[in-house]
Amino acid sequence: MQDGNISPLSADTVSAPVDSGERRSGPEADVVSTHVLVAEEQVQKLRELSRRTRIAQSEYLREAVEDLLAKYGRNGGTP
């Protein structure tokens, strides 16, 4: 997403997250790269929010994942 390229896949294509296997070293050693498909409109809104607030898109996405885990339980349980 950072390079600004738009995926040729349609927004209604459903795909499970893919672990690319990329691992970072250093203080963020437990961070992994993953790939998800997001509707183009949502990507544009996220980019604009990131630009306005100067907060990285990745930070917003990590926050969203934390919110979902809190909502549905860290073990994948139902609310």
N, CA, C and O atoms as a Maestro MAE file, in Angstrom:
{
 s_m_m2io_version
 :::
 2.0.0
}

f_m_ct {
 s_m_title
 :::
 protein
 m_atom[316] {
  # First column is atom index #
  i_m_mmod_type
  r_m_x_coord
  r_m_y_coord
  r_m_z_coord
  i_m_residue_number
  s_m_chain_name
  s_m_pdb_residue_name
  s_m_pdb_atom_name
  i_m_atomic_number
  :::
  1 25 0.808 -1.193 0.000 1 A "MET " " N  " 7
  2 3 0.000 0.000 0.000 1 A "MET " " CA " 6
  3 2 0.850 1.256 0.000 1 A "MET " " C  " 6
  4 15 0.410 2.286 -0.509 1 A "MET " " O  " 8
  5 25 2.007 1.207 0.532 2 A "GLN " " N  " 7
  6 3 2.803 2.410 0.660 2 A "GLN " " CA " 6
  7 2 3.281 2.955 -0.670 2 A "GLN " " C  " 6
  8 15 3.517 4.157 -0.790 2 A "GLN " " O  " 8
  9 25 3.433 2.084 -1.693 3 A "ASP " " N  " 7
  10 3 3.933 2.567 -2.966 3 A "ASP " " CA " 6
  11 2 2.851 3.187 -3.830 3 A "ASP " " C  " 6
  12 15 3.148 3.714 -4.903 3 A "ASP " " O  " 8
  13 25 1.585 3.133 -3.380 4 A "GLY " " N  " 7
  14 3 0.507 3.776 -4.105 4 A "GLY " " CA " 6
  15 2 -0.073 2.933 -5.230 4 A "GLY " " C  " 6
  16 15 -0.999 3.380 -5.906 4 A "GLY " " O  " 8
  17 25 0.440 1.730 -5.451 5 A "ASN " " N  " 7
  18 3 -0.107 0.878 -6.494 5 A "ASN " " CA " 6
  19 2 -1.448 0.320 -6.072 5 A "ASN " " C  " 6
  20 15 -1.647 -0.034 -4.910 5 A "ASN " " O  " 8
  21 25 -2.369 0.244 -7.021 6 A "ILE " " N  " 7
  22 3 -3.684 -0.322 -6.765 6 A "ILE " " CA " 6
  23 2 -3.675 -1.747 -7.312 6 A "ILE " " C  " 6
  24 15 -3.220 -1.982 -8.432 6 A "ILE " " O  " 8
  25 25 -4.170 -2.682 -6.536 7 A "SER " " N  " 7
  26 3 -4.227 -4.075 -6.951 7 A "SER " " CA " 6
  27 2 -5.207 -4.230 -8.099 7 A "SER " " C  " 6
  28 15 -6.254 -3.583 -8.101 7 A "SER " " O  " 8
  29 25 -4.893 -5.077 -9.081 8 A "PRO " " N  " 7
  30 3 -5.821 -5.304 -10.186 8 A "PRO " " CA " 6
  31 2 -7.016 -6.147 -9.769 8 A "PRO " " C  " 6
  32 15 -7.965 -6.286 -10.540 8 A "PRO " " O  " 8
  33 25 -6.993 -6.715 -8.563 9 A "LEU " " N  " 7
  34 3 -8.100 -7.530 -8.092 9 A "LEU " " CA " 6
  35 2 -9.266 -6.638 -7.704 9 A "LEU " " C  " 6
  36 15 -9.066 -5.531 -7.204 9 A "LEU " " O  " 8
  37 25 -10.470 -7.111 -7.930 10 A "SER " " N  " 7
  38 3 -11.642 -6.313 -7.585 10 A "SER " " CA " 6
  39 2 -11.813 -6.237 -6.082 10 A "SER " " C  " 6
  40 15 -11.288 -7.079 -5.354 10 A "SER " " O  " 8
  41 25 -12.545 -5.236 -5.608 11 A "ALA " " N  " 7
  42 3 -12.761 -5.041 -4.171 11 A "ALA " " CA " 6
  43 2 -13.609 -6.158 -3.594 11 A "ALA " " C  " 6
  44 15 -13.539 -6.410 -2.391 11 A "ALA " " O  " 8
  45 25 -14.432 -6.856 -4.430 12 A "ASP " " N  " 7
  46 3 -15.244 -7.915 -3.856 12 A "ASP " " CA " 6
  47 2 -14.526 -9.256 -3.780 12 A "ASP " " C  " 6
  48 15 -15.108 -10.233 -3.309 12 A "ASP " " O  " 8
  49 25 -13.300 -9.326 -4.222 13 A "THR " " N  " 7
  50 3 -12.548 -10.565 -4.108 13 A "THR " " CA " 6
  51 2 -12.246 -10.816 -2.647 13 A "THR " " C  " 6
  52 15 -11.762 -9.932 -1.940 13 A "THR " " O  " 8
  53 25 -12.535 -12.030 -2.196 14 A "VAL " " N  " 7
  54 3 -12.296 -12.380 -0.804 14 A "VAL " " CA " 6
  55 2 -11.008 -13.175 -0.728 14 A "VAL " " C  " 6
  56 15 -10.789 -14.101 -1.509 14 A "VAL " " O  " 8
  57 25 -10.173 -12.813 0.204 15 A "SER " " N  " 7
  58 3 -8.913 -13.519 0.362 15 A "SER " " CA " 6
  59 2 -8.529 -13.534 1.826 15 A "SER " " C  " 6
  60 15 -8.712 -12.546 2.537 15 A "SER " " O  " 8
  61 25 -8.010 -14.625 2.261 16 A "ALA " " N  " 7
  62 3 -7.511 -14.718 3.631 16 A "ALA " " CA " 6
  63 2 -6.166 -14.025 3.702 16 A "ALA " " C  " 6
  64 15 -5.442 -13.980 2.708 16 A "ALA " " O  " 8
  65 25 -5.814 -13.478 4.870 17 A "PRO " " N  " 7
  66 3 -4.505 -12.874 5.015 17 A "PRO " " CA " 6
  67 2 -3.413 -13.895 4.720 17 A "PRO " " C  " 6
  68 15 -3.547 -15.078 5.033 17 A "PRO " " O  " 8
  69 25 -2.354 -13.425 4.124 18 A "VAL " " N  " 7
  70 3 -1.242 -14.298 3.789 18 A "VAL " " CA " 6
  71 2 -0.024 -13.835 4.555 18 A "VAL " " C  " 6
  72 15 0.330 -12.657 4.514 18 A "VAL " " O  " 8
  73 25 0.616 -14.746 5.249 19 A "ASP " " N  " 7
  74 3 1.857 -14.431 5.946 19 A "ASP " " CA " 6
  75 2 2.976 -14.551 4.930 19 A "ASP " " C  " 6
  76 15 3.277 -15.647 4.457 19 A "ASP " " O  " 8
  77 25 3.596 -13.420 4.590 20 A "SER " " N  " 7
  78 3 4.652 -13.437 3.583 20 A "SER " " CA " 6
  79 2 5.932 -14.053 4.115 20 A "SER " " C  " 6
  80 15 6.847 -14.347 3.345 20 A "SER " " O  " 8
  81 25 6.005 -14.249 5.413 21 A "GLY " " N  " 7
  82 3 7.201 -14.842 6.000 21 A "GLY " " CA " 6
  83 2 8.275 -13.817 6.318 21 A "GLY " " C  " 6
  84 15 9.310 -14.160 6.888 21 A "GLY " " O  " 8
  85 25 8.041 -12.561 5.954 22 A "GLU " " N  " 7
  86 3 9.039 -11.531 6.224 22 A "GLU " " CA " 6
  87 2 9.095 -11.265 7.720 22 A "GLU " " C  " 6
  88 15 8.068 -11.006 8.347 22 A "GLU " " O  " 8
  89 25 10.265 -11.327 8.281 23 A "ARG " " N  " 7
  90 3 10.453 -11.080 9.703 23 A "ARG " " CA " 6
  91 2 11.436 -9.925 9.865 23 A "ARG " " C  " 6
  92 15 12.400 -9.809 9.108 23 A "ARG " " O  " 8
  93 25 11.191 -9.092 10.836 24 A "ARG " " N  " 7
  94 3 12.078 -7.958 11.102 24 A "ARG " " CA " 6
  95 2 13.027 -8.305 12.234 24 A "ARG " " C  " 6
  96 15 12.730 -9.143 13.085 24 A "ARG " " O  " 8
  97 25 14.159 -7.653 12.225 25 A "SER " " N  " 7
  98 3 15.093 -7.846 13.331 25 A "SER " " CA " 6
  99 2 15.106 -6.583 14.176 25 A "SER " " C  " 6
  100 15 14.600 -5.545 13.751 25 A "SER " " O  " 8
  101 25 15.672 -6.662 15.352 26 A "GLY " " N  " 7
  102 3 15.743 -5.503 16.224 26 A "GLY " " CA " 6
  103 2 14.592 -5.473 17.197 26 A "GLY " " C  " 6
  104 15 14.046 -6.518 17.549 26 A "GLY " " O  " 8
  105 25 14.206 -4.255 17.649 27 A "PRO " " N  " 7
  106 3 13.190 -4.128 18.684 27 A "PRO " " CA " 6
  107 2 11.817 -4.642 18.255 27 A "PRO " " C  " 6
  108 15 11.008 -4.991 19.115 27 A "PRO " " O  " 8
  109 25 11.530 -4.700 16.961 28 A "GLU " " N  " 7
  110 3 10.241 -5.175 16.478 28 A "GLU " " CA " 6
  111 2 10.366 -6.593 15.918 28 A "GLU " " C  " 6
  112 15 9.734 -6.919 14.913 28 A "GLU " " O  " 8
  113 25 11.173 -7.432 16.558 29 A "ALA " " N  " 7
  114 3 11.454 -8.774 16.046 29 A "ALA " " CA " 6
  115 2 10.202 -9.628 15.920 29 A "ALA " " C  " 6
  116 15 10.182 -10.548 15.104 29 A "ALA " " O  " 8
  117 25 9.157 -9.359 16.698 30 A "ASP " " N  " 7
  118 3 7.937 -10.163 16.647 30 A "ASP " " CA " 6
  119 2 6.936 -9.657 15.612 30 A "ASP " " C  " 6
  120 15 5.820 -10.173 15.539 30 A "ASP " " O  " 8
  121 25 7.302 -8.677 14.824 31 A "VAL " " N  " 7
  122 3 6.406 -8.112 13.817 31 A "VAL " " CA " 6
  123 2 6.561 -8.897 12.522 31 A "VAL " " C  " 6
  124 15 7.678 -9.158 12.074 31 A "VAL " " O  " 8
  125 25 5.420 -9.276 11.917 32 A "VAL " " N  " 7
  126 3 5.435 -9.965 10.628 32 A "VAL " " CA " 6
  127 2 4.639 -9.172 9.610 32 A "VAL " " C  " 6
  128 15 3.712 -8.440 9.957 32 A "VAL " " O  " 8
  129 25 5.006 -9.326 8.370 33 A "SER " " N  " 7
  130 3 4.298 -8.683 7.277 33 A "SER " " CA " 6
  131 2 3.159 -9.589 6.844 33 A "SER " " C  " 6
  132 15 3.322 -10.806 6.769 33 A "SER " " O  " 8
  133 25 1.996 -8.993 6.556 34 A "THR " " N  " 7
  134 3 0.856 -9.766 6.070 34 A "THR " " CA " 6
  135 2 0.204 -9.006 4.925 34 A "THR " " C  " 6
  136 15 0.428 -7.807 4.757 34 A "THR " " O  " 8
  137 25 -0.592 -9.699 4.152 35 A "HIS " " N  " 7
  138 3 -1.221 -9.113 2.969 35 A "HIS " " CA " 6
  139 2 -2.726 -9.313 3.062 35 A "HIS " " C  " 6
  140 15 -3.191 -10.429 3.291 35 A "HIS " " O  " 8
  141 25 -3.488 -8.242 2.886 36 A "VAL " " N  " 7
  142 3 -4.943 -8.330 2.866 36 A "VAL " " CA " 6
  143 2 -5.473 -7.490 1.706 36 A "VAL " " C  " 6
  144 15 -4.833 -6.532 1.271 36 A "VAL " " O  " 8
  145 25 -6.641 -7.863 1.221 37 A "LEU " " N  " 7
  146 3 -7.302 -7.078 0.181 37 A "LEU " " CA " 6
  147 2 -8.318 -6.168 0.848 37 A "LEU " " C  " 6
  148 15 -9.102 -6.605 1.690 37 A "LEU " " O  " 8
  149 25 -8.295 -4.890 0.461 38 A "VAL " " N  " 7
  150 3 -9.177 -3.887 1.058 38 A "VAL " " CA " 6
  151 2 -9.852 -3.133 -0.078 38 A "VAL " " C  " 6
  152 15 -9.235 -2.870 -1.110 38 A "VAL " " O  " 8
  153 25 -11.112 -2.790 0.113 39 A "ALA " " N  " 7
  154 3 -11.842 -2.025 -0.905 39 A "ALA " " CA " 6
  155 2 -11.105 -0.727 -1.214 39 A "ALA " " C  " 6
  156 15 -10.581 -0.072 -0.313 39 A "ALA " " O  " 8
  157 25 -11.069 -0.363 -2.480 40 A "GLU " " N  " 7
  158 3 -10.334 0.829 -2.926 40 A "GLU " " CA " 6
  159 2 -10.785 2.086 -2.182 40 A "GLU " " C  " 6
  160 15 -9.957 2.921 -1.817 40 A "GLU " " O  " 8
  161 25 -12.094 2.224 -1.957 41 A "GLU " " N  " 7
  162 3 -12.614 3.402 -1.251 41 A "GLU " " CA " 6
  163 2 -12.039 3.488 0.168 41 A "GLU " " C  " 6
  164 15 -11.685 4.569 0.637 41 A "GLU " " O  " 8
  165 25 -11.950 2.338 0.843 42 A "GLN " " N  " 7
  166 3 -11.391 2.319 2.198 42 A "GLN " " CA " 6
  167 2 -9.912 2.678 2.185 42 A "GLN " " C  " 6
  168 15 -9.435 3.388 3.070 42 A "GLN " " O  " 8
  169 25 -9.189 2.192 1.188 43 A "VAL " " N  " 7
  170 3 -7.758 2.502 1.079 43 A "VAL " " CA " 6
  171 2 -7.570 4.002 0.873 43 A "VAL " " C  " 6
  172 15 -6.696 4.611 1.490 43 A "VAL " " O  " 8
  173 25 -8.385 4.595 0.012 44 A "GLN " " N  " 7
  174 3 -8.273 6.028 -0.246 44 A "GLN " " CA " 6
  175 2 -8.558 6.836 1.024 44 A "GLN " " C  " 6
  176 15 -7.863 7.808 1.318 44 A "GLN " " O  " 8
  177 25 -9.584 6.425 1.771 45 A "LYS " " N  " 7
  178 3 -9.918 7.125 3.016 45 A "LYS " " CA " 6
  179 2 -8.809 6.968 4.048 45 A "LYS " " C  " 6
  180 15 -8.481 7.916 4.761 45 A "LYS " " O  " 8
  181 25 -8.230 5.769 4.127 46 A "LEU " " N  " 7
  182 3 -7.129 5.541 5.063 46 A "LEU " " CA " 6
  183 2 -5.914 6.383 4.686 46 A "LEU " " C  " 6
  184 15 -5.271 6.965 5.560 46 A "LEU " " O  " 8
  185 25 -5.595 6.452 3.403 47 A "ARG " " N  " 7
  186 3 -4.471 7.279 2.941 47 A "ARG " " CA " 6
  187 2 -4.684 8.746 3.308 47 A "ARG " " C  " 6
  188 15 -3.768 9.416 3.785 47 A "ARG " " O  " 8
  189 25 -5.906 9.237 3.079 48 A "GLU " " N  " 7
  190 3 -6.211 10.634 3.383 48 A "GLU " " CA " 6
  191 2 -6.112 10.888 4.887 48 A "GLU " " C  " 6
  192 15 -5.545 11.900 5.302 48 A "GLU " " O  " 8
  193 25 -6.644 10.001 5.696 49 A "LEU " " N  " 7
  194 3 -6.541 10.134 7.148 49 A "LEU " " CA " 6
  195 2 -5.080 10.153 7.567 49 A "LEU " " C  " 6
  196 15 -4.673 10.986 8.376 49 A "LEU " " O  " 8
  197 25 -4.303 9.249 7.026 50 A "SER " " N  " 7
  198 3 -2.882 9.172 7.345 50 A "SER " " CA " 6
  199 2 -2.156 10.457 6.942 50 A "SER " " C  " 6
  200 15 -1.315 10.966 7.683 50 A "SER " " O  " 8
  201 25 -2.488 10.965 5.773 51 A "ARG " " N  " 7
  202 3 -1.852 12.203 5.298 51 A "ARG " " CA " 6
  203 2 -2.197 13.374 6.215 51 A "ARG " " C  " 6
  204 15 -1.323 14.154 6.593 51 A "ARG " " O  " 8
  205 25 -3.492 13.493 6.575 52 A "ARG " " N  " 7
  206 3 -3.925 14.611 7.414 52 A "ARG " " CA " 6
  207 2 -3.328 14.565 8.813 52 A "ARG " " C  " 6
  208 15 -2.943 15.596 9.365 52 A "ARG " " O  " 8
  209 25 -3.251 13.375 9.380 53 A "THR " " N  " 7
  210 3 -2.821 13.240 10.770 53 A "THR " " CA " 6
  211 2 -1.334 12.964 10.929 53 A "THR " " C  " 6
  212 15 -0.786 13.049 12.028 53 A "THR " " O  " 8
  213 25 -0.687 12.631 9.812 54 A "ARG " " N  " 7
  214 3 0.735 12.253 9.825 54 A "ARG " " CA " 6
  215 2 0.995 11.020 10.696 54 A "ARG " " C  " 6
  216 15 2.067 10.867 11.282 54 A "ARG " " O  " 8
  217 25 0.004 10.161 10.763 55 A "ILE " " N  " 7
  218 3 0.145 8.871 11.448 55 A "ILE " " CA " 6
  219 2 0.147 7.807 10.363 55 A "ILE " " C  " 6
  220 15 -0.724 7.801 9.492 55 A "ILE " " O  " 8
  221 25 1.118 6.910 10.412 56 A "ALA " " N  " 7
  222 3 1.289 5.891 9.377 56 A "ALA " " CA " 6
  223 2 0.049 5.007 9.255 56 A "ALA " " C  " 6
  224 15 -0.599 4.682 10.250 56 A "ALA " " O  " 8
  225 25 -0.264 4.629 8.024 57 A "GLN " " N  " 7
  226 3 -1.374 3.720 7.770 57 A "GLN " " CA " 6
  227 2 -1.201 2.433 8.575 57 A "GLN " " C  " 6
  228 15 -2.170 1.893 9.109 57 A "GLN " " O  " 8
  229 25 0.019 1.952 8.658 58 A "SER " " N  " 7
  230 3 0.285 0.713 9.396 58 A "SER " " CA " 6
  231 2 -0.083 0.850 10.866 58 A "SER " " C  " 6
  232 15 -0.535 -0.118 11.477 58 A "SER " " O  " 8
  233 25 0.100 2.032 11.445 59 A "GLU " " N  " 7
  234 3 -0.281 2.244 12.841 59 A "GLU " " CA " 6
  235 2 -1.790 2.133 13.011 59 A "GLU " " C  " 6
  236 15 -2.271 1.524 13.966 59 A "GLU " " O  " 8
  237 25 -2.538 2.727 12.074 60 A "TYR " " N  " 7
  238 3 -3.992 2.634 12.128 60 A "TYR " " CA " 6
  239 2 -4.453 1.181 11.968 60 A "TYR " " C  " 6
  240 15 -5.378 0.741 12.652 60 A "TYR " " O  " 8
  241 25 -3.810 0.448 11.071 61 A "LEU " " N  " 7
  242 3 -4.201 -0.948 10.851 61 A "LEU " " CA " 6
  243 2 -3.897 -1.810 12.075 61 A "LEU " " C  " 6
  244 15 -4.696 -2.674 12.434 61 A "LEU " " O  " 8
  245 25 -2.747 -1.584 12.718 62 A "ARG " " N  " 7
  246 3 -2.429 -2.333 13.939 62 A "ARG " " CA " 6
  247 2 -3.439 -2.020 15.037 62 A "ARG " " C  " 6
  248 15 -3.842 -2.909 15.787 62 A "ARG " " O  " 8
  249 25 -3.848 -0.757 15.130 63 A "GLU " " N  " 7
  250 3 -4.853 -0.362 16.121 63 A "GLU " " CA " 6
  251 2 -6.187 -1.058 15.835 63 A "GLU " " C  " 6
  252 15 -6.867 -1.509 16.757 63 A "GLU " " O  " 8
  253 25 -6.554 -1.143 14.564 64 A "ALA " " N  " 7
  254 3 -7.805 -1.807 14.189 64 A "ALA " " CA " 6
  255 2 -7.760 -3.288 14.553 64 A "ALA " " C  " 6
  256 15 -8.758 -3.834 15.024 64 A "ALA " " O  " 8
  257 25 -6.631 -3.939 14.345 65 A "VAL " " N  " 7
  258 3 -6.497 -5.349 14.708 65 A "VAL " " CA " 6
  259 2 -6.639 -5.515 16.216 65 A "VAL " " C  " 6
  260 15 -7.326 -6.427 16.676 65 A "VAL " " O  " 8
  261 25 -6.000 -4.649 16.983 66 A "GLU " " N  " 7
  262 3 -6.123 -4.715 18.444 66 A "GLU " " CA " 6
  263 2 -7.568 -4.535 18.882 66 A "GLU " " C  " 6
  264 15 -8.036 -5.237 19.778 66 A "GLU " " O  " 8
  265 25 -8.282 -3.600 18.259 67 A "ASP " " N  " 7
  266 3 -9.695 -3.375 18.591 67 A "ASP " " CA " 6
  267 2 -10.535 -4.619 18.302 67 A "ASP " " C  " 6
  268 15 -11.399 -4.983 19.099 67 A "ASP " " O  " 8
  269 25 -10.283 -5.271 17.166 68 A "LEU " " N  " 7
  270 3 -11.021 -6.486 16.817 68 A "LEU " " CA " 6
  271 2 -10.713 -7.618 17.783 68 A "LEU " " C  " 6
  272 15 -11.611 -8.358 18.184 68 A "LEU " " O  " 8
  273 25 -9.450 -7.754 18.156 69 A "LEU " " N  " 7
  274 3 -9.080 -8.806 19.108 69 A "LEU " " CA " 6
  275 2 -9.732 -8.561 20.464 69 A "LEU " " C  " 6
  276 15 -10.163 -9.504 21.128 69 A "LEU " " O  " 8
  277 25 -9.805 -7.305 20.871 70 A "ALA " " N  " 7
  278 3 -10.456 -6.984 22.139 70 A "ALA " " CA " 6
  279 2 -11.961 -7.266 22.049 70 A "ALA " " C  " 6
  280 15 -12.560 -7.774 22.997 70 A "ALA " " O  " 8
  281 25 -12.559 -6.937 20.913 71 A "LYS " " N  " 7
  282 3 -13.994 -7.135 20.723 71 A "LYS " " CA " 6
  283 2 -14.368 -8.618 20.707 71 A "LYS " " C  " 6
  284 15 -15.347 -9.020 21.336 71 A "LYS " " O  " 8
  285 25 -13.597 -9.424 19.993 72 A "TYR " " N  " 7
  286 3 -13.951 -10.828 19.807 72 A "TYR " " CA " 6
  287 2 -13.155 -11.780 20.698 72 A "TYR " " C  " 6
  288 15 -13.327 -12.996 20.615 72 A "TYR " " O  " 8
  289 25 -12.307 -11.248 21.527 73 A "GLY " " N  " 7
  290 3 -11.525 -12.094 22.412 73 A "GLY " " CA " 6
  291 2 -10.219 -12.495 21.761 73 A "GLY " " C  " 6
  292 15 -10.177 -12.803 20.570 73 A "GLY " " O  " 8
  293 25 -9.190 -12.491 22.516 74 A "ARG " " N  " 7
  294 3 -7.841 -12.786 21.994 74 A "ARG " " CA " 6
  295 2 -7.690 -14.210 21.507 74 A "ARG " " C  " 6
  296 15 -6.758 -14.508 20.760 74 A "ARG " " O  " 8
  297 25 -8.593 -15.107 21.916 75 A "ASN " " N  " 7
  298 3 -8.508 -16.503 21.481 75 A "ASN " " CA " 6
  299 2 -9.464 -16.813 20.337 75 A "ASN " " C  " 6
  300 15 -9.720 -17.978 20.033 75 A "ASN " " O  " 8
  301 25 -9.992 -15.765 19.701 76 A "GLY " " N  " 7
  302 3 -10.883 -15.970 18.570 76 A "GLY " " CA " 6
  303 2 -12.303 -16.373 18.950 76 A "GLY " " C  " 6
  304 15 -13.062 -16.864 18.113 76 A "GLY " " O  " 8
  305 25 -12.657 -16.166 20.212 77 A "GLY " " N  " 7
  306 3 -14.000 -16.521 20.679 77 A "GLY " " CA " 6
  307 2 -15.038 -15.535 20.187 77 A "GLY " " C  " 6
  308 15 -14.701 -14.504 19.604 77 A "GLY " " O  " 8
  309 25 -16.289 -15.849 20.420 78 A "THR " " N  " 7
  310 3 -17.372 -14.944 20.036 78 A "THR " " CA " 6
  311 2 -17.595 -13.915 21.120 78 A "THR " " C  " 6
  312 15 -17.229 -14.152 22.271 78 A "THR " " O  " 8
  313 25 -18.188 -12.769 20.786 79 A "PRO " " N  " 7
  314 3 -18.381 -11.704 21.780 79 A "PRO " " CA " 6
  315 2 -19.320 -12.098 22.899 79 A "PRO " " C  " 6
  316 15 -19.573 -11.301 23.802 79 A "PRO " " O  " 8
  :::
 }
 m_bond[315] {
  # First column is bond index #
  i_m_from
  i_m_to
  i_m_order
  :::
  1 1 2 1
  2 2 3 1
  3 3 4 2
  4 3 5 1
  5 5 6 1
  6 6 7 1
  7 7 8 2
  8 7 9 1
  9 9 10 1
  10 10 11 1
  11 11 12 2
  12 11 13 1
  13 13 14 1
  14 14 15 1
  15 15 16 2
  16 15 17 1
  17 17 18 1
  18 18 19 1
  19 19 20 2
  20 19 21 1
  21 21 22 1
  22 22 23 1
  23 23 24 2
  24 23 25 1
  25 25 26 1
  26 26 27 1
  27 27 28 2
  28 27 29 1
  29 29 30 1
  30 30 31 1
  31 31 32 2
  32 31 33 1
  33 33 34 1
  34 34 35 1
  35 35 36 2
  36 35 37 1
  37 37 38 1
  38 38 39 1
  39 39 40 2
  40 39 41 1
  41 41 42 1
  42 42 43 1
  43 43 44 2
  44 43 45 1
  45 45 46 1
  46 46 47 1
  47 47 48 2
  48 47 49 1
  49 49 50 1
  50 50 51 1
  51 51 52 2
  52 51 53 1
  53 53 54 1
  54 54 55 1
  55 55 56 2
  56 55 57 1
  57 57 58 1
  58 58 59 1
  59 59 60 2
  60 59 61 1
  61 61 62 1
  62 62 63 1
  63 63 64 2
  64 63 65 1
  65 65 66 1
  66 66 67 1
  67 67 68 2
  68 67 69 1
  69 69 70 1
  70 70 71 1
  71 71 72 2
  72 71 73 1
  73 73 74 1
  74 74 75 1
  75 75 76 2
  76 75 77 1
  77 77 78 1
  78 78 79 1
  79 79 80 2
  80 79 81 1
  81 81 82 1
  82 82 83 1
  83 83 84 2
  84 83 85 1
  85 85 86 1
  86 86 87 1
  87 87 88 2
  88 87 89 1
  89 89 90 1
  90 90 91 1
  91 91 92 2
  92 91 93 1
  93 93 94 1
  94 94 95 1
  95 95 96 2
  96 95 97 1
  97 97 98 1
  98 98 99 1
  99 99 100 2
  100 99 101 1
  101 101 102 1
  102 102 103 1
  103 103 104 2
  104 103 105 1
  105 105 106 1
  106 106 107 1
  107 107 108 2
  108 107 109 1
  109 109 110 1
  110 110 111 1
  111 111 112 2
  112 111 113 1
  113 113 114 1
  114 114 115 1
  115 115 116 2
  116 115 117 1
  117 117 118 1
  118 118 119 1
  119 119 120 2
  120 119 121 1
  121 121 122 1
  122 122 123 1
  123 123 124 2
  124 123 125 1
  125 125 126 1
  126 126 127 1
  127 127 128 2
  128 127 129 1
  129 129 130 1
  130 130 131 1
  131 131 132 2
  132 131 133 1
  133 133 134 1
  134 134 135 1
  135 135 136 2
  136 135 137 1
  137 137 138 1
  138 138 139 1
  139 139 140 2
  140 139 141 1
  141 141 142 1
  142 142 143 1
  143 143 144 2
  144 143 145 1
  145 145 146 1
  146 146 147 1
  147 147 148 2
  148 147 149 1
  149 149 150 1
  150 150 151 1
  151 151 152 2
  152 151 153 1
  153 153 154 1
  154 154 155 1
  155 155 156 2
  156 155 157 1
  157 157 158 1
  158 158 159 1
  159 159 160 2
  160 159 161 1
  161 161 162 1
  162 162 163 1
  163 163 164 2
  164 163 165 1
  165 165 166 1
  166 166 167 1
  167 167 168 2
  168 167 169 1
  169 169 170 1
  170 170 171 1
  171 171 172 2
  172 171 173 1
  173 173 174 1
  174 174 175 1
  175 175 176 2
  176 175 177 1
  177 177 178 1
  178 178 179 1
  179 179 180 2
  180 179 181 1
  181 181 182 1
  182 182 183 1
  183 183 184 2
  184 183 185 1
  185 185 186 1
  186 186 187 1
  187 187 188 2
  188 187 189 1
  189 189 190 1
  190 190 191 1
  191 191 192 2
  192 191 193 1
  193 193 194 1
  194 194 195 1
  195 195 196 2
  196 195 197 1
  197 197 198 1
  198 198 199 1
  199 199 200 2
  200 199 201 1
  201 201 202 1
  202 202 203 1
  203 203 204 2
  204 203 205 1
  205 205 206 1
  206 206 207 1
  207 207 208 2
  208 207 209 1
  209 209 210 1
  210 210 211 1
  211 211 212 2
  212 211 213 1
  213 213 214 1
  214 214 215 1
  215 215 216 2
  216 215 217 1
  217 217 218 1
  218 218 219 1
  219 219 220 2
  220 219 221 1
  221 221 222 1
  222 222 223 1
  223 223 224 2
  224 223 225 1
  225 225 226 1
  226 226 227 1
  227 227 228 2
  228 227 229 1
  229 229 230 1
  230 230 231 1
  231 231 232 2
  232 231 233 1
  233 233 234 1
  234 234 235 1
  235 235 236 2
  236 235 237 1
  237 237 238 1
  238 238 239 1
  239 239 240 2
  240 239 241 1
  241 241 242 1
  242 242 243 1
  243 243 244 2
  244 243 245 1
  245 245 246 1
  246 246 247 1
  247 247 248 2
  248 247 249 1
  249 249 250 1
  250 250 251 1
  251 251 252 2
  252 251 253 1
  253 253 254 1
  254 254 255 1
  255 255 256 2
  256 255 257 1
  257 257 258 1
  258 258 259 1
  259 259 260 2
  260 259 261 1
  261 261 262 1
  262 262 263 1
  263 263 264 2
  264 263 265 1
  265 265 266 1
  266 266 267 1
  267 267 268 2
  268 267 269 1
  269 269 270 1
  270 270 271 1
  271 271 272 2
  272 271 273 1
  273 273 274 1
  274 274 275 1
  275 275 276 2
  276 275 277 1
  277 277 278 1
  278 278 279 1
  279 279 280 2
  280 279 281 1
  281 281 282 1
  282 282 283 1
  283 283 284 2
  284 283 285 1
  285 285 286 1
  286 286 287 1
  287 287 288 2
  288 287 289 1
  289 289 290 1
  290 290 291 1
  291 291 292 2
  292 291 293 1
  293 293 294 1
  294 294 295 1
  295 295 296 2
  296 295 297 1
  297 297 298 1
  298 298 299 1
  299 299 300 2
  300 299 301 1
  301 301 302 1
  302 302 303 1
  303 303 304 2
  304 303 305 1
  305 305 306 1
  306 306 307 1
  307 307 308 2
  308 307 309 1
  309 309 310 1
  310 310 311 1
  311 311 312 2
  312 311 313 1
  313 313 314 1
  314 314 315 1
  315 315 316 2
  :::
 }
}
